[in-house]
Amino acid sequence: MDSEHWRAVITAAQAGDRRALDELVEGWLPLVYNIVGRALNGHADVDDVVQETMLRAVGNLGSLRDPDSFRSWLVAIAMRQIRDRARRRTPDRLEEAAASDFAELTVLRLQLEGQRREVAEAVRWLDDEDRHLLSLWWLEVAGELTRRELAAAVGITRQHAAVRVQRMKERLETSRGIVRALDGACPHLREVTGRWNGRPDSVWRKRLARHLRGCGYCGGTREAVVPAERLLVGIALVPLPVGFTLSLALGGKTAAAASSAATSAGWSAKLLGALTKPAVAMTAGATIVAGGAYVVTQPPDAPPPRAAVAPTATAGSAPPRTSAPPAPTPKSSPAAAKKADPYGTVVDAVDRAPDPNARPAALPRRPEPGITSTGGAKAVMQHRGDSVTLTGRGYVLVRWQISPGSRPGALVMPSWTGLKGKLFHVASGGWRRMDDPLGGAPNGYATGMGGPSIGYAVLPPGTQQMWQNEYFYLDGSVTLTQNERGCDYGLTVFPTNRDAVVEDIDQGPPQGAIRYGLVRDTGTDSAPVPQYVTRATPADPATVPQRSRV
């Protein structure tokens, strides 16, 4: 459902519409159940925490001023309840077993196999803090939450959230290796685990990780390891248990207390009836499992694919646009490319940062029937050789995340290959350039490029400094390849639209950002062309010259 629908439902529920309140609870309960279930790994307290979260949300619905912020508001309530539950735990309850291991529920109810099952089971090996963060990051990867909502729920900045998420992902990958090893037949591992009670914890995670690093059998990967982000897309929500009952009148408060809270908020008697209603029964059959928009690769002569929109249990974005046929393109042979080119200018020089308070110029309007992507609505590329092919006419966002704390050094830039048509670099945003100072950044980060204590990501000579968000306009088709080989970095690629670009680059220092964005588009074929773009299709995209001309 779209955001306008949920805005209307929330407004109606605030006005006392019982059916609207029922729909609101039914639509958003799966999201809360999954956040709490993953954060607590199916502990016996999951039901109580879900009950308390929904009760508080319903009881305080009248205080919500902006219906558009309902999702982030609800997630923040859930995280507060999770933290409160952690503080209330007594020593004699710390060893309680999970009522129903949520990792196992995830595997069984979503019928996960292979590396997807491995990721779900690896969650057991994370510490509480990492598991709490993963419960949000999993939904972010699946498109159910934004990074801003994740950071707000945890109570940290987006920059700090990026660091925290990266650390959690590293421990998750270690845990995946442990799951693989325990499924294997290493005789030395059986000796190591001789005294293990079978219950995952941080002490045994460290012991087993040491074994993996020194063991040729367990450390050897017998199949390509797919990044967790790519495995989790589209499997966000585990269906609610059959017969799961949510009581809005109980769950820590009596019906009278709920009525009192509603009365103090000035709500109508009609809504009081909904609050004191005995229960809202939820079944797995009523749950809408989150999905995503995916586009399959088709032969060149096939008609352009249409983005398939799967229903989701939450709102947050409009359905993806459908693609339009690519514009007529020149032949891809080198001779033809020379005749058809050049158009625009390639940014083959370091550009100076604009004044932080300089507002961006107006972004020219270009036709945008839509872009289709072989990576879906959000393609996450974390390893060398990961690629996504984009087709159509419209805007594309490429979001950067650099991790010199994991591996500093020379950065091999991504490349655009097999270009048919035209590709322009139209804007830069994300509230900062990657070399902007990060005030209060932890763990040795001075900028997004690193710092003295952890090392820096070093750009090739003449490379334009990237911003957190880089925007491009495509009229045709092109493949973007992640060429990571020196310093660690990741790219997330989103088909987007002009309105989203303008909204991003207009967020400046008054809103807490480091700087306003920058418009590069001239509105004509003289607009800049991204670096390292070619109409050729090399066997290894990492070999595209680091100072290229189209």
C-alpha positions as CSV (number, residue, x, y, z in Angstrom):
1,M,0.0,0.0,0.0
2,D,1.2,3.5,-0.7
3,S,2.0,6.2,1.8
4,E,-1.1,8.2,1.0
5,H,-3.3,5.2,2.0
6,W,-1.5,4.8,5.4
7,R,-1.6,8.5,6.0
8,A,-5.4,8.4,5.6
9,V,-5.7,5.3,7.8
10,I,-3.6,6.9,10.6
11,T,-5.6,10.1,10.4
12,A,-8.9,8.2,10.6
13,A,-7.6,6.1,13.5
14,Q,-6.7,9.3,15.4
15,A,-10.2,10.6,14.7
16,G,-11.7,7.5,16.3
17,D,-12.4,5.2,13.4
18,R,-12.3,1.7,14.8
19,R,-11.9,0.0,11.5
20,A,-9.0,2.2,10.7
21,L,-7.4,1.3,14.0
22,D,-7.9,-2.4,13.3
23,E,-6.3,-2.0,9.8
24,L,-3.4,0.0,11.3
25,V,-2.7,-2.7,13.9
26,E,-3.1,-5.5,11.4
27,G,-0.8,-3.8,8.8
28,W,2.1,-2.9,11.1
29,L,2.0,-5.8,13.6
30,P,4.2,-8.0,11.4
31,L,6.9,-5.4,11.3
32,V,7.0,-5.0,15.1
33,Y,6.8,-8.8,15.5
34,N,9.9,-9.3,13.3
35,I,11.9,-6.5,14.9
36,V,11.3,-7.8,18.4
37,G,11.5,-11.5,17.4
38,R,15.0,-11.1,15.7
39,A,16.3,-8.8,18.5
40,L,15.3,-11.3,21.2
41,N,15.8,-14.4,19.0
42,G,12.4,-15.7,19.9
43,H,12.7,-15.4,23.7
44,A,9.7,-16.0,25.8
45,D,9.4,-12.3,26.3
46,V,8.8,-11.6,22.6
47,D,5.0,-11.7,22.9
48,D,5.1,-9.4,25.9
49,V,7.4,-6.9,24.2
50,V,5.2,-6.9,21.0
51,Q,2.1,-6.4,23.2
52,E,3.6,-3.5,25.1
53,T,4.9,-1.8,21.9
54,M,1.5,-1.9,20.1
55,L,-0.3,-0.9,23.3
56,R,2.0,2.1,23.7
57,A,1.6,3.0,20.0
58,V,-2.2,2.8,20.2
59,G,-2.3,4.7,23.5
60,N,-0.2,7.5,22.2
61,L,-1.5,7.7,18.7
62,G,-3.1,11.0,19.4
63,S,0.2,12.6,20.1
64,L,1.6,11.8,16.7
65,R,1.6,15.0,14.8
66,D,2.8,13.8,11.4
67,P,1.3,10.6,10.0
68,D,4.2,10.3,7.6
69,S,6.5,9.7,10.5
70,F,4.4,6.8,11.9
71,R,6.8,4.0,10.8
72,S,9.9,5.6,12.4
73,W,7.9,6.5,15.5
74,L,6.6,2.9,15.9
75,V,10.1,1.4,15.3
76,A,11.5,3.7,18.0
77,I,8.9,2.6,20.4
78,A,9.7,-1.1,19.7
79,M,13.4,-0.5,20.3
80,R,12.8,1.3,23.6
81,Q,10.7,-1.7,24.8
82,I,13.5,-4.0,23.7
83,R,16.1,-2.0,25.7
84,D,13.7,-1.7,28.7
85,R,13.3,-5.5,28.6
86,A,17.1,-6.0,28.6
87,R,17.5,-3.7,31.7
88,R,14.7,-5.6,33.5
89,R,16.4,-9.0,33.1
90,T,17.6,-10.5,36.3
91,P,20.6,-12.8,36.6
92,D,18.4,-15.9,37.1
93,R,16.6,-15.2,33.8
94,L,19.7,-14.7,31.6
95,E,20.0,-18.4,30.9
96,E,16.4,-18.9,29.9
97,A,16.1,-20.7,26.6
98,A,14.1,-19.1,23.8
99,A,10.5,-20.1,23.7
100,S,10.8,-20.6,19.9
101,D,14.2,-20.0,18.3
102,F,13.5,-17.2,15.9
103,A,16.3,-18.3,13.6
104,E,14.6,-21.6,13.2
105,L,11.2,-20.0,12.7
106,T,12.8,-17.9,9.9
107,V,14.2,-20.9,8.2
108,L,11.0,-23.0,8.5
109,R,8.4,-20.4,7.7
110,L,10.2,-18.8,4.8
111,Q,11.5,-22.1,3.6
112,L,15.1,-20.8,3.4
113,E,17.8,-23.0,2.0
114,G,21.6,-22.7,1.3
115,Q,23.2,-19.5,2.2
116,R,20.0,-17.8,3.2
117,R,19.5,-20.4,5.8
118,E,23.1,-19.9,6.9
119,V,22.5,-16.2,7.4
120,A,19.4,-16.8,9.5
121,E,21.1,-19.4,11.7
122,A,24.2,-17.2,12.1
123,V,22.1,-14.6,14.0
124,R,22.2,-17.0,17.0
125,W,25.9,-16.2,17.4
126,L,25.5,-12.5,17.7
127,D,25.6,-10.6,21.0
128,D,22.4,-8.8,22.1
129,E,23.5,-5.4,20.9
130,D,24.4,-6.7,17.4
131,R,21.2,-8.7,17.2
132,H,19.2,-5.6,18.1
133,L,20.9,-3.7,15.3
134,L,20.5,-6.6,12.9
135,S,16.8,-6.7,13.5
136,L,16.6,-3.2,12.0
137,W,19.4,-3.6,9.3
138,W,17.7,-6.8,8.0
139,L,14.5,-4.7,7.3
140,E,16.6,-1.8,5.8
141,V,18.2,-4.2,3.3
142,A,14.8,-5.6,2.4
143,G,13.5,-2.1,1.8
144,E,11.2,-1.9,4.8
145,L,13.1,0.7,6.7
146,T,15.4,3.6,5.7
147,R,18.9,4.2,7.1
148,R,17.6,7.4,8.7
149,E,14.9,5.4,10.5
150,L,17.4,2.8,11.6
151,A,19.7,5.5,13.1
152,A,16.8,7.3,14.8
153,A,15.6,4.0,16.3
154,V,19.0,3.3,17.8
155,G,19.5,6.9,18.8
156,I,22.7,7.7,16.8
157,T,23.7,9.7,13.8
158,R,23.6,8.1,10.3
159,Q,27.4,8.3,10.1
160,H,27.7,6.4,13.4
161,A,25.0,4.0,12.2
162,A,27.1,3.2,9.1
163,V,30.1,2.3,11.4
164,R,27.9,0.2,13.7
165,V,26.3,-1.7,10.9
166,Q,29.6,-2.4,9.3
167,R,31.0,-3.9,12.5
168,M,27.8,-6.0,13.0
169,K,28.1,-7.3,9.4
170,E,31.7,-8.4,10.0
171,R,30.6,-10.4,13.1
172,L,27.7,-11.8,11.1
173,E,30.1,-13.0,8.4
174,T,32.2,-14.6,11.1
175,S,29.1,-16.3,12.5
176,R,28.2,-17.5,9.0
177,G,31.6,-19.2,8.8
178,I,31.0,-20.9,12.1
179,V,27.6,-22.2,10.9
180,R,29.3,-23.6,7.7
181,A,32.1,-25.2,9.8
182,L,29.7,-26.8,12.2
183,D,27.9,-28.3,9.2
184,G,31.1,-29.7,7.9
185,A,33.2,-32.7,8.9
186,C,36.5,-31.2,10.2
187,P,37.9,-33.7,12.8
188,H,39.9,-31.0,14.6
189,L,36.7,-29.0,15.1
190,R,35.1,-31.9,16.9
191,E,38.0,-31.8,19.3
192,V,37.6,-28.1,19.8
193,T,33.9,-28.4,20.5
194,G,34.2,-31.4,22.9
195,R,33.2,-29.3,25.9
196,W,30.8,-27.0,24.2
197,N,27.2,-27.2,25.5
198,G,25.7,-26.5,22.1
199,R,24.5,-23.0,23.1
200,P,25.9,-20.1,21.0
201,D,27.6,-17.3,22.9
202,S,30.3,-14.7,22.4
203,V,33.1,-16.8,24.1
204,W,32.6,-19.8,21.8
205,R,32.2,-17.5,18.8
206,K,35.7,-16.2,19.4
207,R,37.1,-19.7,20.0
208,L,35.6,-21.1,16.9
209,A,36.6,-18.0,14.9
210,R,40.2,-18.6,15.9
211,H,39.9,-22.2,14.7
212,L,38.5,-21.1,11.4
213,R,41.4,-18.7,10.8
214,G,44.0,-21.4,11.3
215,C,42.2,-24.4,9.8
216,G,42.7,-25.1,6.1
217,Y,39.6,-27.3,6.0
218,C,37.1,-25.0,7.7
219,G,38.6,-21.8,6.3
220,G,38.4,-23.0,2.7
221,T,35.2,-21.8,0.9
222,R,33.8,-24.5,-1.3
223,E,31.3,-22.2,-2.9
224,A,31.2,-18.5,-3.6
225,V,29.9,-16.6,-0.5
226,V,27.1,-14.2,-1.4
227,P,27.0,-11.0,0.6
228,A,24.3,-11.1,3.3
229,E,22.6,-8.0,1.8
230,R,21.9,-9.8,-1.4
231,L,20.5,-12.8,0.4
232,L,18.2,-10.9,2.6
233,V,16.5,-8.8,0.0
234,G,12.8,-9.8,-0.2
235,I,12.7,-12.0,2.9
236,A,12.1,-9.3,5.5
237,L,9.0,-10.5,7.3
238,V,8.4,-13.9,9.0
239,P,4.7,-14.5,9.0
240,L,3.0,-14.3,12.4
241,P,2.4,-17.6,14.2
242,V,-1.0,-19.1,13.6
243,G,-3.4,-18.0,16.3
244,F,-1.1,-15.1,17.5
245,T,-3.3,-12.9,19.6
246,L,-2.7,-9.2,20.3
247,S,-4.5,-7.8,23.2
248,L,-4.9,-4.0,23.2
249,A,-6.6,-4.1,26.6
250,L,-4.0,-6.2,28.5
251,G,-0.3,-6.5,27.8
252,G,0.8,-4.6,30.9
253,K,-2.2,-2.2,31.2
254,T,-5.8,-2.8,32.1
255,A,-8.6,-1.7,29.8
256,A,-9.4,1.1,32.3
257,A,-5.8,2.4,32.1
258,A,-6.0,2.3,28.3
259,S,-9.3,4.2,28.4
260,S,-7.8,6.8,30.8
261,A,-4.8,7.3,28.5
262,A,-7.1,7.8,25.5
263,T,-9.4,10.2,27.4
264,S,-6.4,12.3,28.4
265,A,-5.5,12.5,24.7
266,G,-9.0,13.8,24.0
267,W,-10.0,11.0,21.7
268,S,-13.6,10.0,20.9
269,A,-15.7,7.3,22.6
270,K,-15.5,5.4,19.3
271,L,-11.8,5.0,19.7
272,L,-12.1,4.1,23.3
273,G,-14.2,1.1,22.2
274,A,-11.4,0.0,20.0
275,L,-8.9,0.4,22.8
276,T,-10.9,-1.7,25.2
277,K,-11.7,-4.3,22.6
278,P,-10.7,-7.8,24.1
279,A,-8.2,-8.8,21.3
280,V,-7.3,-8.5,17.7
281,A,-6.6,-12.1,16.5
282,M,-3.8,-12.3,13.9
283,T,-3.1,-15.4,11.8
284,A,-0.4,-16.2,9.4
285,G,-2.9,-16.2,6.6
286,A,-3.6,-12.5,7.3
287,T,0.0,-11.5,7.1
288,I,1.4,-9.9,3.9
289,V,4.9,-11.1,3.5
290,A,7.3,-8.4,2.3
291,G,8.6,-8.6,-1.2
292,G,10.4,-6.3,-3.6
293,A,10.5,-5.2,-7.2
294,Y,12.7,-7.4,-9.4
295,V,13.5,-7.3,-13.0
296,V,14.8,-10.3,-14.9
297,T,17.4,-9.9,-17.6
298,Q,15.9,-10.4,-21.1
299,P,17.5,-10.8,-24.5
300,P,18.2,-7.5,-26.4
301,D,15.3,-8.0,-28.8
302,A,12.8,-8.7,-26.0
303,P,10.4,-5.9,-25.0
304,P,11.6,-4.0,-21.9
305,P,10.5,-5.6,-18.7
306,R,8.0,-4.1,-16.3
307,A,8.8,-3.8,-12.7
308,A,6.8,-6.3,-10.7
309,V,5.5,-4.9,-7.5
310,A,5.0,-7.4,-4.7
311,P,2.7,-6.4,-1.8
312,T,4.4,-5.4,1.3
313,A,3.3,-5.1,4.9
314,T,4.6,-1.6,5.3
315,A,4.4,1.7,3.5
316,G,7.3,3.9,2.7
317,S,7.7,4.3,-1.0
318,A,5.7,4.6,-4.1
319,P,5.6,1.5,-6.5
320,P,8.6,1.4,-8.8
321,R,8.1,3.0,-12.2
322,T,7.9,0.9,-15.2
323,S,10.6,1.1,-17.8
324,A,10.5,2.7,-21.2
325,P,12.2,1.4,-24.3
326,P,15.8,2.6,-24.5
327,A,16.5,5.4,-26.9
328,P,18.2,4.4,-30.2
329,T,21.8,3.7,-29.5
330,P,24.9,3.8,-31.5
331,K,26.8,0.6,-32.4
332,S,29.2,-0.6,-29.7
333,S,32.2,-1.0,-31.9
334,P,35.2,1.3,-31.1
335,A,35.0,2.9,-34.5
336,A,31.3,3.7,-34.1
337,A,31.9,5.0,-30.6
338,K,34.5,7.5,-31.9
339,K,32.1,8.9,-34.5
340,A,29.2,9.2,-32.0
341,D,31.3,10.7,-29.2
342,P,32.2,12.7,-27.4
343,Y,29.2,14.2,-25.7
344,G,29.5,16.0,-22.4
345,T,32.8,16.2,-20.5
346,V,34.5,13.6,-18.4
347,V,35.4,14.7,-14.9
348,D,39.1,13.7,-15.0
349,A,40.2,16.2,-12.4
350,V,39.8,16.6,-8.7
351,D,37.0,19.0,-8.1
352,R,37.0,21.5,-5.2
353,A,34.3,21.2,-2.5
354,P,31.7,23.9,-2.7
355,D,31.0,26.2,0.3
356,P,28.9,24.2,2.8
357,N,26.2,26.9,2.8
358,A,26.0,27.3,-1.0
359,R,22.6,26.1,-2.2
360,P,22.6,23.9,-5.3
361,A,21.5,25.3,-8.6
362,A,18.1,24.2,-10.1
363,L,18.2,20.6,-11.4
364,P,17.1,20.6,-15.0
365,R,14.1,18.4,-15.9
366,R,14.8,15.3,-18.0
367,P,12.2,12.7,-19.2
368,E,12.0,9.9,-16.7
369,P,9.7,7.0,-17.8
370,G,11.7,4.9,-15.4
371,I,14.7,2.6,-14.9
372,T,14.7,-1.1,-14.6
373,S,17.5,-2.9,-12.7
374,T,18.8,-6.4,-12.7
375,G,19.4,-5.9,-9.0
376,G,15.9,-4.9,-8.1
377,A,14.8,-1.8,-6.2
378,K,18.0,-1.8,-4.2
379,A,21.2,-3.6,-5.5
380,V,23.9,-4.0,-2.8
381,M,27.4,-4.6,-4.2
382,Q,30.1,-5.3,-1.6
383,H,32.6,-7.5,-3.4
384,R,34.8,-7.2,-6.5
385,G,32.9,-8.3,-9.6
386,D,29.4,-7.5,-8.3
387,S,27.5,-5.7,-11.0
388,V,24.1,-4.4,-11.9
389,T,22.7,-3.6,-15.4
390,L,20.4,-0.6,-15.7
391,T,18.0,0.0,-18.6
392,G,15.6,2.8,-19.5
393,R,15.4,6.6,-19.1
394,G,15.6,8.1,-15.7
395,Y,17.6,8.8,-12.6
396,V,19.9,6.4,-10.6
397,L,21.4,6.9,-7.2
398,V,24.7,5.3,-6.3
399,R,25.4,5.4,-2.6
400,W,28.9,5.0,-1.3
401,Q,30.1,3.3,1.9
402,I,33.9,3.1,2.5
403,S,35.4,0.9,5.2
404,P,39.1,1.7,5.6
405,G,38.9,0.4,9.1
406,S,38.6,-3.0,7.6
407,R,41.1,-2.6,4.9
408,P,42.7,0.8,4.0
409,G,44.7,1.6,0.9
410,A,44.3,2.3,-2.8
411,L,40.7,2.3,-4.0
412,V,40.0,0.8,-7.4
413,M,37.0,2.7,-8.6
414,P,33.8,1.2,-10.0
415,S,33.3,1.2,-13.8
416,W,30.5,1.8,-16.2
417,T,30.7,-0.6,-19.1
418,G,28.8,-1.6,-22.2
419,L,27.1,1.8,-22.4
420,K,24.4,2.0,-25.1
421,G,22.9,5.5,-25.3
422,K,23.9,8.3,-22.9
423,L,24.8,8.5,-19.3
424,F,25.2,11.8,-17.4
425,H,26.4,12.7,-13.9
426,V,23.7,15.0,-12.8
427,A,24.1,15.7,-9.0
428,S,25.9,14.9,-5.8
429,G,24.3,14.8,-2.4
430,G,23.9,12.8,0.8
431,W,24.7,15.8,2.9
432,R,28.5,15.3,2.6
433,R,31.5,14.5,0.5
434,M,33.3,11.4,1.6
435,D,36.3,13.6,2.6
436,D,34.3,15.9,4.8
437,P,35.3,15.8,8.5
438,L,33.1,13.7,10.7
439,G,32.6,15.4,14.0
440,G,32.7,13.0,16.9
441,A,33.2,10.0,14.6
442,P,34.4,6.9,16.6
443,N,37.2,4.5,16.1
444,G,39.7,6.5,14.3
445,Y,37.5,7.9,11.5
446,A,38.4,11.5,10.7
447,T,36.4,11.5,7.4
448,G,34.5,9.0,5.3
449,M,37.8,8.2,3.8
450,G,39.3,7.0,7.1
451,G,41.7,8.6,9.6
452,P,45.2,8.6,11.0
453,S,44.7,5.6,13.3
454,I,43.0,3.3,10.8
455,G,44.4,4.5,7.5
456,Y,42.7,6.1,4.5
457,A,41.1,5.1,1.3
458,V,43.3,6.5,-1.4
459,L,41.8,7.6,-4.7
460,P,43.6,7.1,-8.0
461,P,45.3,10.3,-9.3
462,G,42.9,12.7,-10.9
463,T,39.8,11.1,-9.5
464,Q,36.9,13.3,-8.6
465,Q,36.0,13.0,-4.9
466,M,32.8,11.1,-4.5
467,W,29.9,12.2,-2.3
468,Q,27.8,9.9,-0.1
469,N,25.1,10.0,-2.8
470,E,26.0,10.3,-6.5
471,Y,23.1,10.8,-9.0
472,F,23.2,9.8,-12.7
473,Y,20.8,10.1,-15.6
474,L,20.6,7.2,-18.0
475,D,19.0,7.1,-21.5
476,G,19.8,3.7,-22.7
477,S,21.5,0.8,-20.9
478,V,24.8,0.4,-18.9
479,T,26.4,-2.0,-16.4
480,L,28.0,-0.7,-13.2
481,T,30.6,-3.0,-11.7
482,Q,32.1,-2.9,-8.2
483,N,35.9,-3.3,-8.6
484,E,36.9,-3.4,-4.9
485,R,40.4,-4.8,-4.6
486,G,42.4,-2.5,-2.4
487,C,40.4,-0.6,0.2
488,D,37.0,-2.0,1.3
489,Y,33.9,-0.2,-0.1
490,G,30.4,-1.0,-1.0
491,L,27.9,0.5,-3.4
492,T,24.1,0.5,-3.2
493,V,22.2,1.3,-6.4
494,F,18.7,2.6,-6.5
495,P,16.5,3.6,-9.4
496,T,15.1,6.9,-8.3
497,N,13.4,10.1,-9.6
498,R,14.0,13.8,-9.9
499,D,11.9,14.7,-6.9
500,A,14.0,12.5,-4.7
501,V,17.2,14.0,-6.0
502,V,16.0,17.5,-5.3
503,E,14.9,16.6,-1.8
504,D,18.3,15.1,-1.0
505,I,20.5,17.9,-2.4
506,D,18.3,20.6,-0.7
507,Q,19.0,19.2,2.7
508,G,21.7,21.6,4.0
509,P,23.5,22.6,7.2
510,P,20.3,24.0,8.9
511,Q,19.0,20.4,9.0
512,G,22.2,19.1,10.6
513,A,24.0,18.1,7.4
514,I,27.6,19.1,6.6
515,R,26.8,20.8,3.3
516,Y,24.1,21.2,0.6
517,G,24.3,19.0,-2.5
518,L,25.7,20.0,-5.8
519,V,23.9,20.1,-9.2
520,R,26.2,19.1,-12.2
521,D,23.6,18.8,-14.9
522,T,23.5,21.5,-17.6
523,G,20.3,20.0,-19.0
524,T,22.0,19.3,-22.4
525,D,24.5,16.9,-23.8
526,S,27.3,19.0,-22.3
527,A,26.5,17.6,-18.8
528,P,29.4,15.8,-17.2
529,V,29.9,12.1,-17.9
530,P,31.0,9.9,-15.0
531,Q,34.6,8.7,-14.9
532,Y,35.6,5.2,-16.0
533,V,32.8,4.8,-18.5
534,T,33.2,2.8,-21.7
535,R,31.0,1.5,-24.5
536,A,33.2,-1.6,-24.6
537,T,32.5,-4.7,-22.5
538,P,35.9,-5.8,-21.1
539,A,36.3,-9.3,-19.7
540,D,37.5,-7.7,-16.4
541,P,35.7,-4.3,-15.8
542,A,38.5,-3.5,-13.3
543,T,40.8,-3.0,-16.2
544,V,38.9,0.1,-17.5
545,P,41.5,2.9,-17.6
546,Q,41.5,5.0,-14.5
547,R,41.6,8.1,-16.6
548,S,39.0,7.4,-19.3
549,R,37.3,9.2,-22.1
550,V,34.0,8.1,-23.6
